[in-house]
């Protein structure tokens, strides 16, 4: 299978900064031969925070329940304890519709 490289760009909202949730990167590449990739979240606050994650194609009008992607992100909602972290896992559910000869951009 050809290597599929997908870049994930992260947009940090003011709410995420206010809650002190930090993502360990801004771009992630999903190699086509891997089962999953992981993304680390850190909470630097003195209180727990709730984090919601989803992938989309950049359509600002889309909502998480209307977006269709070939990826599965788990857990979609998680509690990140104070001064602690959480691991998100991104898995390729079905690569139908993904180009084999170029990269595709998805937003987290």
Secondary structure, DSSP 8 states (H G I E B T S, - for coil): -----EEEE----HHHHHTTEEES-SEEE--TT-SEEEEEEEE-SSS-EEEE---B-S-TT--TTT---SEEEE-SEEEE-TTEEEEEEEEES--TT--SSS-EEEE-
